[in-house]
Each structure stands twice: as C-alpha cells, then as structure tokens.
C-alpha cells in the first residue's frame, strides 16, 4: 500500500513538472513567434497598412506577457517562473522587451497619421505611372520635332523624376 502511495505521489510530481515545463516551452515559443510577428507588423504599420496596427498591439501584449511570465511567473496563463539558471538571459531580454513595448506604443499612437501617409503614398504610386507615360510622350515629341538638346535632356530628367516620386 505504501509503495502504491509513493508511486502515485511520484506520478503526480512528474505530471506537475511536465505540465510546468510544457507551459514554459509554450510561452517561450509564443515569445519567439510574437517577436517575429511584431517586427513584420511594425514595418507594415510604418508604411500605413491599417491591418498591421491590431497585429502590433496583439504581438506586443503577448510578447511582454510571455517573457514576464517566464521571469516572474503568471498564474493566469499557468506559467511557472524559469528560475535561477535562466535569470541572466531573461534579465538581458526584459529591457529589450520593455523598449519594444514603448516603441510599439509610439507607432500605435501615430496610427491615424501613418495610415493617411500610406494612403497618400499609394495614391502617388498609382499616379506615377500616368506621369511616366506623359513624360515619355513629351520626350518622344521633343525628339520628333528636333528640339534643342537642353529640352531633350530636361524631358529625360522629367522621365527619371517621375519614377523617383514614389520612392
């Protein structure tokens, strides 16, 4: 009877430790995935993609919650702190996560302006092909009518400049 009781206690202990380890592994995997998602979403948000802003917010929240859970524990997610062996690595990561959180907040606070700039940039890019066509027509007309070299050169520069507007 004592052996069965000890065996049951051992099984419960192993199950508990395995559960903690799997939660910690899931949290570290989430943190890794969310850091990559955050990098992608921020770059899209900076060019004015409206769909990127919810991703930035969500990725930031999950990343910070996961890493802080690994450092201090999180009873809501069932994450036990990693403890002593990983404290140095987590202490090095947490300031970077805090900086990412601040920078993400700065990007999120500029959502309206960034989406307006993105819309304007897309409009400019749509119009640049029309400008290019017009500039090429002008250049070819100048060549056909034997215009002075300065005019032809100016028309060539105009063609080049239409391509630089969007960039």
N, CA, C and O atoms as a DFTB+ gen file, in Angstrom:
668 C
 N C O
     1  1       0.811      -1.192       0.000
     2  2       0.000       0.000       0.000
     3  2       0.862       1.265       0.000
     4  3       0.564       2.246      -0.682
     5  1       1.964       1.208       0.807
     6  2       2.847       2.370       0.869
     7  2       3.523       2.573      -0.480
     8  3       3.694       3.707      -0.927
     9  1       3.907       1.482      -1.124
    10  2       4.566       1.579      -2.429
    11  2       3.622       2.182      -3.469
    12  3       4.046       2.985      -4.300
    13  1       2.365       1.805      -3.425
    14  2       1.385       2.359      -4.363
    15  2       1.199       3.843      -4.103
    16  3       1.096       4.634      -5.040
    17  1       1.156       4.222      -2.834
    18  2       1.010       5.628      -2.460
    19  2       2.224       6.442      -2.914
    20  3       2.068       7.546      -3.436
    21  1       3.422       5.907      -2.720
    22  2       4.643       6.584      -3.153
    23  2       4.670       6.678      -4.678
    24  3       5.050       7.707      -5.237
    25  1       4.265       5.600      -5.343
    26  2       4.230       5.596      -6.797
    27  2       3.232       6.628      -7.327
    28  3       3.526       7.334      -8.291
    29  1       2.073       6.719      -6.714
    30  2       1.063       7.705      -7.116
    31  2       1.585       9.123      -6.884
    32  3       1.370      10.007      -7.713
    33  1       2.262       9.339      -5.774
    34  2       2.852      10.648      -5.494
    35  2       3.925      10.994      -6.509
    36  3       4.020      12.138      -6.953
    37  1       4.730      10.015      -6.877
    38  2       5.774      10.219      -7.876
    39  2       5.168      10.559      -9.243
    40  3       5.659      11.442      -9.945
    41  1       4.120       9.864      -9.602
    42  2       3.439      10.144     -10.873
    43  2       2.857      11.554     -10.858
    44  3       2.972      12.269     -11.853
    45  1       2.242      11.968      -9.771
    46  2       1.682      13.315      -9.663
    47  2       2.788      14.368      -9.767
    48  3       2.621      15.392     -10.429
    49  1       3.918      14.103      -9.106
    50  2       5.039      15.039      -9.159
    51  2       5.567      15.169     -10.592
    52  3       5.776      16.283     -11.072
    53  1       5.782      14.053     -11.273
    54  2       6.298      14.065     -12.642
    55  2       5.294      14.760     -13.566
    56  3       5.687      15.549     -14.426
    57  1       4.018      14.474     -13.394
    58  2       2.989      15.112     -14.211
    59  2       2.993      16.622     -13.999
    60  3       2.868      17.376     -14.965
    61  1       3.133      17.075     -12.765
    62  2       3.163      18.503     -12.441
    63  2       4.381      19.170     -13.077
    64  3       4.261      20.246     -13.663
    65  1       5.546      18.545     -12.968
    66  2       6.765      19.101     -13.542
    67  2       6.678      19.138     -15.070
    68  3       7.117      20.103     -15.694
    69  1       6.121      18.108     -15.660
    70  2       5.958      18.068     -17.112
    71  2       5.002      19.157     -17.569
    72  3       5.227      19.797     -18.596
    73  1       3.947      19.366     -16.816
    74  2       2.982      20.416     -17.151
    75  2       3.632      21.791     -17.084
    76  3       3.416      22.624     -17.964
    77  1       4.434      22.036     -16.038
    78  2       5.141      23.311     -15.914
    79  2       6.106      23.517     -17.077
    80  3       6.169      24.598     -17.663
    81  1       6.850      22.476     -17.399
    82  2       7.824      22.572     -18.490
    83  2       7.130      22.827     -19.828
    84  3       7.622      23.605     -20.645
    85  1       6.001      22.181     -20.049
    86  2       5.301      22.389     -21.322
    87  2       4.725      23.803     -21.405
    88  3       4.715      24.400     -22.481
    89  1       4.247      24.343     -20.287
    90  2       3.752      25.734     -20.274
    91  2       4.906      26.715     -20.523
    92  3       4.750      27.696     -21.251
    93  1       6.052      26.442     -19.917
    94  2       7.213      27.304     -20.134
    95  2       7.689      27.224     -21.577
    96  3       8.045      28.244     -22.167
    97  1       7.700      26.042     -22.143
    98  2       8.098      25.862     -23.532
    99  2       7.111      26.557     -24.466
   100  3       7.516      27.181     -25.447
   101  1       5.829      26.452     -24.168
   102  2       4.817      27.128     -24.990
   103  2       4.986      28.650     -24.909
   104  3       4.854      29.349     -25.913
   105  1       5.276      29.151     -23.715
   106  2       5.466      30.597     -23.552
   107  2       6.703      31.078     -24.302
   108  3       6.675      32.150     -24.907
   109  1       7.781      30.314     -24.273
   110  2       8.985      30.729     -24.997
   111  2       8.755      30.648     -26.508
   112  3       9.250      31.496     -27.250
   113  1       8.025      29.657     -26.963
   114  2       7.687      29.569     -28.380
   115  2       6.790      30.721     -28.805
   116  3       6.963      31.284     -29.885
   117  1       5.825      31.072     -27.949
   118  2       4.954      32.223     -28.228
   119  2       5.769      33.497     -28.311
   120  3       5.556      34.316     -29.205
   121  1       6.696      33.670     -27.390
   122  2       7.523      34.879     -27.386
   123  2       8.337      34.979     -28.674
   124  3       8.443      36.056     -29.262
   125  1       8.899      33.882     -29.104
   126  2       9.684      33.867     -30.339
   127  2       8.813      34.218     -31.541
   128  3       9.185      35.052     -32.367
   129  1       7.658      33.579     -31.630
   130  2       6.771      33.829     -32.759
   131  2       6.268      35.279     -32.749
   132  3       6.219      35.929     -33.794
   133  1       5.900      35.775     -31.583
   134  2       5.363      37.129     -31.493
   135  2       6.444      38.180     -31.765
   136  3       6.137      39.251     -32.288
   137  1       7.684      37.896     -31.424
   138  2       8.748      38.863     -31.735
   139  2       8.916      38.994     -33.243
   140  3       9.122      40.097     -33.750
   141  1       8.828      37.878     -33.965
   142  2       8.930      37.926     -35.417
   143  2       7.692      38.593     -36.025
   144  3       7.801      39.366     -36.977
   145  1       6.532      38.293     -35.475
   146  2       5.290      38.905     -35.960
   147  2       5.301      40.408     -35.706
   148  3       4.832      41.187     -36.536
   149  1       5.835      40.808     -34.563
   150  2       5.923      42.232     -34.224
   151  2       6.825      42.963     -35.215
   152  3       6.486      44.052     -35.678
   153  1       7.963      42.372     -35.537
   154  2       8.880      43.009     -36.493
   155  2       8.212      43.195     -37.851
   156  3       8.353      44.246     -38.477
   157  1       7.491      42.186     -38.301
   158  2       6.799      42.279     -39.591
   159  2       5.674      43.306     -39.520
   160  3       5.511      44.111     -40.437
   161  1       4.912      43.284     -38.461
   162  2       3.758      44.175     -38.337
   163  2       4.170      45.635     -38.212
   164  3       3.518      46.514     -38.775
   165  1       5.241      45.899     -37.483
   166  2       5.693      47.282     -37.325
   167  2       6.144      47.845     -38.661
   168  3       5.841      48.993     -38.986
   169  1       6.873      47.037     -39.445
   170  2       7.315      47.541     -40.743
   171  2       6.123      47.821     -41.646
   172  3       6.152      48.780     -42.418
   173  1       5.077      47.007     -41.568
   174  2       3.875      47.258     -42.358
   175  2       3.114      48.465     -41.825
   176  3       2.555      49.236     -42.605
   177  1       3.086      48.640     -40.513
   178  2       2.391      49.788     -39.927
   179  2       3.086      51.092     -40.301
   180  3       2.424      52.110     -40.501
   181  1       4.406      51.070     -40.396
   182  2       5.142      52.286     -40.731
   183  2       4.893      52.756     -42.158
   184  3       5.094      53.931     -42.465
   185  1       4.456      51.849     -43.037
   186  2       4.105      52.271     -44.387
   187  2       2.602      52.482     -44.530
   188  3       2.100      52.658     -45.640
   189  1       1.880      52.463     -43.399
   190  2       0.481      52.859     -43.391
   191  2      -0.535      51.767     -43.613
   192  3      -1.680      52.068     -43.951
   193  1      -0.174      50.521     -43.441
   194  2      -1.135      49.429     -43.591
   195  2      -2.031      49.372     -42.354
   196  3      -1.565      49.085     -41.252
   197  1      -3.313      49.645     -42.548
   198  2      -4.243      49.702     -41.414
   199  2      -4.381      48.347     -40.719
   200  3      -4.592      48.300     -39.508
   201  1      -4.267      47.259     -41.453
   202  2      -4.412      45.931     -40.870
   203  2      -3.257      45.574     -39.941
   204  3      -3.387      44.658     -39.129
   205  1      -2.148      46.266     -40.042
   206  2      -0.967      45.931     -39.242
   207  2      -1.082      46.423     -37.799
   208  3      -0.462      45.845     -36.907
   209  1      -1.850      47.464     -37.555
   210  2      -1.899      48.044     -36.212
   211  2      -2.486      47.103     -35.151
   212  3      -1.932      47.026     -34.054
   213  1      -3.582      46.385     -35.430
   214  2      -4.039      45.408     -34.428
   215  2      -3.015      44.310     -34.167
   216  3      -2.891      43.828     -33.041
   217  1      -2.279      43.911     -35.211
   218  2      -1.236      42.902     -35.037
   219  2      -0.109      43.418     -34.148
   220  3       0.417      42.681     -33.313
   221  1       0.261      44.691     -34.329
   222  2       1.312      45.279     -33.489
   223  2       0.875      45.242     -32.028
   224  3       1.645      44.851     -31.151
   225  1      -0.345      45.647     -31.779
   226  2      -0.851      45.684     -30.400
   227  2      -0.895      44.282     -29.800
   228  3      -0.429      44.069     -28.681
   229  1      -1.450      43.333     -30.536
   230  2      -1.581      41.968     -30.036
   231  2      -0.210      41.323     -29.820
   232  3       0.021      40.693     -28.787
   233  1       0.687      41.474     -30.774
   234  2       2.014      40.875     -30.655
   235  2       2.775      41.435     -29.465
   236  3       3.448      40.700     -28.742
   237  1       2.663      42.743     -29.268
   238  2       3.354      43.370     -28.142
   239  2       2.832      42.832     -26.821
   240  3       3.612      42.505     -25.927
   241  1       1.519      42.742     -26.699
   242  2       0.925      42.253     -25.457
   243  2       1.336      40.816     -25.159
   244  3       1.722      40.499     -24.034
   245  1       1.255      39.949     -26.163
   246  2       1.590      38.538     -25.946
   247  2       3.077      38.370     -25.657
   248  3       3.456      37.580     -24.792
   249  1       3.922      39.107     -26.377
   250  2       5.365      39.016     -26.159
   251  2       5.736      39.438     -24.741
   252  3       6.465      38.727     -24.050
   253  1       5.241      40.583     -24.309
   254  2       5.598      41.060     -22.967
   255  2       5.018      40.154     -21.888
   256  3       5.684      39.868     -20.894
   257  1       3.776      39.699     -22.080
   258  2       3.160      38.819     -21.079
   259  2       3.917      37.495     -20.984
   260  3       4.122      36.974     -19.888
   261  1       4.335      36.950     -22.132
   262  2       5.046      35.666     -22.122
   263  2       6.408      35.787     -21.446
   264  3       6.759      34.959     -20.606
   265  1       7.180      36.818     -21.810
   266  2       8.516      36.936     -21.211
   267  2       8.454      37.304     -19.734
   268  3       9.247      36.802     -18.937
   269  1       7.530      38.164     -19.365
   270  2       7.390      38.475     -17.935
   271  2       6.886      37.265     -17.167
   272  3       7.242      37.074     -16.004
   273  1       6.058      36.444     -17.809
   274  2       5.610      35.206     -17.180
   275  2       6.750      34.236     -16.967
   276  3       6.813      33.553     -15.945
   277  1       7.652      34.176     -17.934
   278  2       8.812      33.304     -17.768
   279  2       9.744      33.807     -16.664
   280  3      10.391      33.010     -15.984
   281  1       9.811      35.108     -16.491
   282  2      10.678      35.677     -15.458
   283  2      10.050      35.590     -14.073
   284  3      10.682      35.126     -13.124
   285  1       8.783      36.047     -13.962
   286  2       8.149      36.174     -12.647
   287  2       7.039      35.169     -12.387
   288  3       6.545      35.068     -11.264
   289  1       6.641      34.426     -13.413
   290  2       5.504      33.526     -13.282
   291  2       4.217      34.266     -13.639
   292  3       4.125      35.484     -13.492
   293  1       3.245      33.524     -14.100
   294  2       1.951      34.097     -14.457
   295  2       0.884      33.058     -14.155
   296  3       0.731      32.075     -14.880
   297  1       0.159      33.287     -13.089
   298  2      -0.846      32.312     -12.672
   299  2      -2.020      32.268     -13.643
   300  3      -2.667      31.228     -13.774
   301  1      -2.309      33.377     -14.327
   302  2      -3.416      33.387     -15.287
   303  2      -3.135      32.449     -16.459
   304  3      -4.044      31.780     -16.950
   305  1      -1.900      32.398     -16.902
   306  2      -1.524      31.523     -18.006
   307  2      -0.968      30.184     -17.523
   308  3      -0.725      29.287     -18.331
   309  1      -0.770      30.047     -16.246
   310  2      -0.229      28.814     -15.702
   311  2       1.258      28.649     -15.962
   312  3       1.760      27.528     -16.041
   313  1       1.965      29.769     -16.095
   314  2       3.403      29.707     -16.362
   315  2       4.153      29.853     -15.050
   316  3       3.962      30.822     -14.316
   317  1       4.999      28.891     -14.769
   318  2       5.866      28.974     -13.594
   319  2       7.146      29.700     -14.007
   320  3       7.597      29.551     -15.143
   321  1       7.736      30.482     -13.102
   322  2       8.990      31.164     -13.463
   323  2      10.083      30.145     -13.775
   324  3      10.142      29.070     -13.177
   325  1      10.952      30.508     -14.730
   326  2      12.024      29.595     -15.117
   327  2      13.039      29.400     -14.002
   328  3      13.543      28.296     -13.795
   329  1      13.335      30.471     -13.289
   330  2      14.237      30.335     -12.163
   331  2      15.684      30.635     -12.473
   332  3      16.029      31.118     -13.551
   333  1      16.520      30.335     -11.498
   334  2      17.908      30.746     -11.437
   335  2      18.759      30.560     -12.671
   336  3      19.499      31.473     -13.036
   337  1      18.689      29.431     -13.323
   338  2      19.581      29.170     -14.447
   339  2      19.328      30.104     -15.622
   340  3      20.222      30.337     -16.435
   341  1      18.125      30.636     -15.715
   342  2      17.769      31.468     -16.861
   343  2      17.605      32.943     -16.511
   344  3      17.260      33.750     -17.375
   345  1      17.847      33.300     -15.261
   346  2      17.662      34.693     -14.834
   347  2      18.534      35.662     -15.616
   348  3      18.070      36.742     -15.981
   349  1      19.779      35.306     -15.881
   350  2      20.679      36.214     -16.597
   351  2      20.172      36.490     -18.016
   352  3      20.188      37.633     -18.472
   353  1      19.727      35.448     -18.704
   354  2      19.207      35.639     -20.065
   355  2      17.917      36.452     -20.047
   356  3      17.726      37.338     -20.879
   357  1      17.041      36.152     -19.106
   358  2      15.779      36.897     -19.024
   359  2      16.017      38.343     -18.610
   360  3      15.341      39.249     -19.097
   361  1      16.970      38.561     -17.717
   362  2      17.291      39.937     -17.316
   363  2      17.847      40.738     -18.493
   364  3      17.642      41.950     -18.573
   365  1      18.539      40.073     -19.393
   366  2      19.055      40.755     -20.582
   367  2      17.932      41.028     -21.593
   368  3      17.971      42.024     -22.316
   369  1      16.946      40.149     -21.638
   370  2      15.852      40.305     -22.604
   371  2      14.786      41.310     -22.160
   372  3      14.221      42.020     -22.991
   373  1      14.515      41.371     -20.882
   374  2      13.407      42.210     -20.412
   375  2      13.561      43.694     -20.758
   376  3      12.562      44.309     -21.132
   377  1      14.747      44.310     -20.658
   378  2      14.846      45.713     -21.099
   379  2      14.554      45.884     -22.588
   380  3      13.998      46.900     -23.006
   381  1      14.930      44.890     -23.377
   382  2      14.642      44.965     -24.811
   383  2      13.152      44.824     -25.076
   384  3      12.612      45.475     -25.971
   385  1      12.498      43.989     -24.311
   386  2      11.049      43.830     -24.446
   387  2      10.343      45.113     -24.001
   388  3       9.371      45.543     -24.621
   389  1      10.843      45.718     -22.920
   390  2      10.263      46.989     -22.473
   391  2      10.435      48.073     -23.539
   392  3       9.521      48.862     -23.779
   393  1      11.604      48.108     -24.175
   394  2      11.836      49.082     -25.248
   395  2      10.922      48.803     -26.427
   396  3      10.369      49.733     -27.014
   397  1      10.756      47.537     -26.782
   398  2       9.854      47.181     -27.884
   399  2       8.422      47.589     -27.553
   400  3       7.678      48.034     -28.427
   401  1       8.046      47.437     -26.300
   402  2       6.697      47.831     -25.875
   403  2       6.513      49.346     -25.999
   404  3       5.471      49.809     -26.462
   405  1       7.522      50.116     -25.585
   406  2       7.441      51.581     -25.718
   407  2       7.398      52.011     -27.176
   408  3       6.615      52.882     -27.553
   409  1       8.241      51.397     -27.989
   410  2       8.289      51.761     -29.402
   411  2       6.993      51.368     -30.112
   412  3       6.511      52.093     -30.982
   413  1       6.441      50.232     -29.741
   414  2       5.162      49.822     -30.322
   415  2       4.063      50.799     -29.938
   416  3       3.202      51.127     -30.754
   417  1       4.094      51.261     -28.699
   418  2       3.105      52.256     -28.264
   419  2       3.251      53.547     -29.063
   420  3       2.254      54.191     -29.391
   421  1       4.481      53.924     -29.373
   422  2       4.711      55.130     -30.178
   423  2       4.145      54.949     -31.583
   424  3       3.533      55.867     -32.127
   425  1       4.345      53.773     -32.172
   426  2       3.801      53.508     -33.502
   427  2       2.278      53.513     -33.452
   428  3       1.623      54.087     -34.322
   429  1       1.719      52.868     -32.427
   430  2       0.260      52.810     -32.303
   431  2      -0.348      54.192     -32.086
   432  3      -1.454      54.465     -32.550
   433  1       0.367      55.057     -31.386
   434  2      -0.166      56.400     -31.155
   435  2      -0.198      57.236     -32.435
   436  3      -0.916      58.233     -32.509
   437  1       0.575      56.833     -33.433
   438  2       0.634      57.560     -34.702
   439  2      -0.176      56.868     -35.800
   440  3       0.031      57.131     -36.984
   441  1      -1.087      55.994     -35.412
   442  2      -1.834      55.192     -36.396
   443  2      -2.547      56.059     -37.433
   444  3      -2.453      55.784     -38.629
   445  1      -3.242      57.078     -37.003
   446  2      -4.010      57.906     -37.933
   447  2      -3.086      58.558     -38.966
   448  3      -3.362      58.525     -40.165
   449  1      -2.003      59.142     -38.495
   450  2      -1.073      59.820     -39.403
   451  2      -0.424      58.824     -40.356
   452  3      -0.314      59.089     -41.553
   453  1       0.005      57.681     -39.830
   454  2       0.671      56.693     -40.681
   455  2      -0.268      56.127     -41.739
   456  3       0.152      55.899     -42.874
   457  1      -1.529      55.897     -41.391
   458  2      -2.463      55.394     -42.393
   459  2      -2.757      56.457     -43.445
   460  3      -2.928      56.128     -44.619
   461  1      -2.819      57.727     -43.043
   462  2      -3.019      58.804     -44.015
   463  2      -1.827      58.896     -44.974
   464  3      -2.003      59.045     -46.183
   465  1      -0.629      58.808     -44.426
   466  2       0.572      58.848     -45.265
   467  2       0.601      57.639     -46.199
   468  3       0.958      57.768     -47.370
   469  1       0.231      56.478     -45.692
   470  2       0.189      55.281     -46.533
   471  2      -0.805      55.411     -47.668
   472  3      -0.524      55.019     -48.800
   473  1      -1.978      55.965     -47.359
   474  2      -2.979      56.181     -48.413
   475  2      -2.453      57.160     -49.459
   476  3      -2.624      56.950     -50.660
   477  1      -1.811      58.230     -48.993
   478  2      -1.256      59.217     -49.921
   479  2      -0.150      58.591     -50.773
   480  3      -0.071      58.856     -51.973
   481  1       0.687      57.780     -50.177
   482  2       1.762      57.127     -50.918
   483  2       1.200      56.186     -51.979
   484  3       1.704      56.142     -53.101
   485  1       0.163      55.438     -51.629
   486  2      -0.458      54.553     -52.616
   487  2      -1.073      55.357     -53.761
   488  3      -1.000      54.947     -54.920
   489  1      -1.673      56.493     -53.439
   490  2      -2.241      57.351     -54.491
   491  2      -1.138      57.892     -55.396
   492  3      -1.300      57.930     -56.616
   493  1      -0.033      58.303     -54.814
   494  2       1.097      58.803     -55.604
   495  2       1.631      57.701     -56.512
   496  3       1.926      57.949     -57.681
   497  1       1.754      56.507     -55.990
   498  2       2.270      55.399     -56.806
   499  2       1.324      55.071     -57.957
   500  3       1.770      54.737     -59.054
   501  1       0.017      55.165     -57.709
   502  2      -0.940      54.937     -58.793
   503  2      -0.806      56.012     -59.871
   504  3      -0.914      55.725     -61.063
   505  1      -0.571      57.243     -59.444
   506  2      -0.478      58.341     -60.396
   507  2       0.882      58.416     -61.081
   508  3       1.000      59.019     -62.147
   509  1       1.896      57.823     -60.493
   510  2       3.232      57.934     -61.083
   511  2       3.313      57.242     -62.440
   512  3       4.083      57.674     -63.298
   513  1       2.544      56.186     -62.655
   514  2       2.565      55.542     -63.971
   515  2       1.970      56.465     -65.035
   516  3       2.443      56.495     -66.171
   517  1       0.934      57.215     -64.662
   518  2       0.372      58.196     -65.598
   519  2       1.390      59.294     -65.886
   520  3       1.559      59.711     -67.032
   521  1       2.065      59.756     -64.841
   522  2       3.086      60.785     -65.034
   523  2       4.216      60.285     -65.918
   524  3       4.714      61.022     -66.769
   525  1       4.620      59.045     -65.722
   526  2       5.672      58.463     -66.543
   527  2       5.260      58.435     -68.017
   528  3       6.040      58.800     -68.897
   529  1       4.050      58.006     -68.266
   530  2       3.568      57.943     -69.645
   531  2       3.552      59.328     -70.297
   532  3       3.958      59.482     -71.449
   533  1       3.089      60.319     -69.565
   534  2       3.057      61.685     -70.091
   535  2       4.468      62.203     -70.343
   536  3       4.737      62.807     -71.381
   537  1       5.369      61.964     -69.391
   538  2       6.749      62.435     -69.545
   539  2       7.433      61.760     -70.720
   540  3       8.182      62.411     -71.447
   541  1       7.193      60.460     -70.926
   542  2       7.780      59.769     -72.077
   543  2       7.213      60.308     -73.389
   544  3       7.934      60.407     -74.382
   545  1       5.929      60.655     -73.397
   546  2       5.320      61.245     -74.590
   547  2       5.973      62.578     -74.912
   548  3       6.274      62.866     -76.070
   549  1       6.190      63.386     -73.889
   550  2       6.848      64.686     -74.084
   551  2       8.257      64.488     -74.639
   552  3       8.671      65.184     -75.567
   553  1       8.984      63.542     -74.068
   554  2      10.355      63.288     -74.527
   555  2      10.369      62.837     -75.980
   556  3      11.205      63.289     -76.763
   557  1       9.449      61.946     -76.347
   558  2       9.432      61.477     -77.733
   559  2       9.004      62.584     -78.693
   560  3       9.521      62.652     -79.807
   561  1       8.073      63.453     -78.293
   562  2       7.669      64.582     -79.132
   563  2       8.816      65.568     -79.326
   564  3       9.006      66.114     -80.413
   565  1       9.576      65.786     -78.256
   566  2      10.743      66.670     -78.369
   567  2      11.747      66.113     -79.380
   568  3      12.312      66.862     -80.177
   569  1      11.965      64.791     -79.343
   570  2      12.885      64.163     -80.284
   571  2      12.361      64.253     -81.716
   572  3      13.132      64.507     -82.641
   573  1      11.051      64.045     -81.907
   574  2      10.462      64.078     -83.245
   575  2      10.527      65.467     -83.880
   576  3      10.663      65.600     -85.096
   577  1      10.427      66.500     -83.038
   578  2      10.411      67.871     -83.564
   579  2      11.789      68.529     -83.530
   580  3      11.904      69.749     -83.644
   581  1      12.831      67.716     -83.372
   582  2      14.206      68.208     -83.366
   583  2      14.399      69.383     -82.413
   584  3      14.938      70.427     -82.780
   585  1      13.942      69.180     -81.183
   586  2      14.071      70.219     -80.156
   587  2      15.532      70.370     -79.772
   588  3      16.338      69.479     -80.039
   589  1      15.880      71.479     -79.153
   590  2      17.263      71.673     -78.702
   591  2      17.660      70.585     -77.678
   592  3      16.810      70.003     -77.004
   593  1      18.944      70.341     -77.590
   594  2      19.469      69.302     -76.689
   595  2      19.083      69.556     -75.243
   596  3      18.838      68.607     -74.499
   597  1      19.025      70.798     -74.835
   598  2      18.652      71.120     -73.446
   599  2      17.223      70.686     -73.158
   600  3      16.934      70.194     -72.067
   601  1      16.313      70.863     -74.136
   602  2      14.923      70.442     -73.944
   603  2      14.804      68.921     -73.860
   604  3      14.054      68.388     -73.043
   605  1      15.556      68.237     -74.718
   606  2      15.525      66.770     -74.706
   607  2      16.090      66.242     -73.394
   608  3      15.563      65.294     -72.813
   609  1      17.159      66.865     -72.941
   610  2      17.758      66.468     -71.656
   611  2      16.782      66.712     -70.519
   612  3      16.641      65.872     -69.630
   613  1      16.103      67.860     -70.539
   614  2      15.125      68.167     -69.496
   615  2      13.976      67.165     -69.520
   616  3      13.497      66.760     -68.461
   617  1      13.526      66.757     -70.701
   618  2      12.456      65.766     -70.807
   619  2      12.926      64.410     -70.264
   620  3      12.160      63.703     -69.608
   621  1      14.183      64.052     -70.537
   622  2      14.741      62.812     -69.987
   623  2      14.807      62.839     -68.474
   624  3      14.515      61.842     -67.814
   625  1      15.193      63.987     -67.924
   626  2      15.214      64.123     -66.468
   627  2      13.811      64.045     -65.886
   628  3      13.613      63.499     -64.800
   629  1      12.841      64.590     -66.608
   630  2      11.453      64.528     -66.161
   631  2      10.980      63.082     -66.080
   632  3      10.291      62.698     -65.135
   633  1      11.357      62.276     -67.084
   634  2      11.007      60.854     -67.063
   635  2      11.608      60.188     -65.829
   636  3      10.932      59.423     -65.141
   637  1      12.868      60.476     -65.552
   638  2      13.542      59.884     -64.394
   639  2      12.890      60.343     -63.084
   640  3      12.707      59.550     -62.161
   641  1      12.552      61.596     -63.020
   642  2      11.971      62.133     -61.782
   643  2      10.594      61.562     -61.481
   644  3      10.218      61.437     -60.316
   645  1       9.842      61.216     -62.513
   646  2       8.523      60.612     -62.262
   647  2       8.667      59.285     -61.539
   648  3       7.778      58.893     -60.783
   649  1       9.773      58.589     -61.761
   650  2       9.997      57.323     -61.097
   651  2      10.487      57.492     -59.667
   652  3      10.317      56.592     -58.845
   653  1      11.087      58.625     -59.362
   654  2      11.628      58.853     -58.024
   655  2      10.583      59.389     -57.060
   656  3      10.795      59.352     -55.848
   657  1       9.460      59.888     -57.568
   658  2       8.447      60.477     -56.700
   659  2       7.955      59.480     -55.661
   660  3       7.915      59.789     -54.470
   661  1       7.587      58.300     -56.104
   662  2       7.056      57.277     -55.188
   663  2       8.077      56.770     -54.188
   664  3       7.745      56.406     -53.060
   665  1       9.325      56.755     -54.625
   666  2      10.373      56.262     -53.731
   667  2      10.672      57.270     -52.664
   668  3      11.529      57.033     -51.814
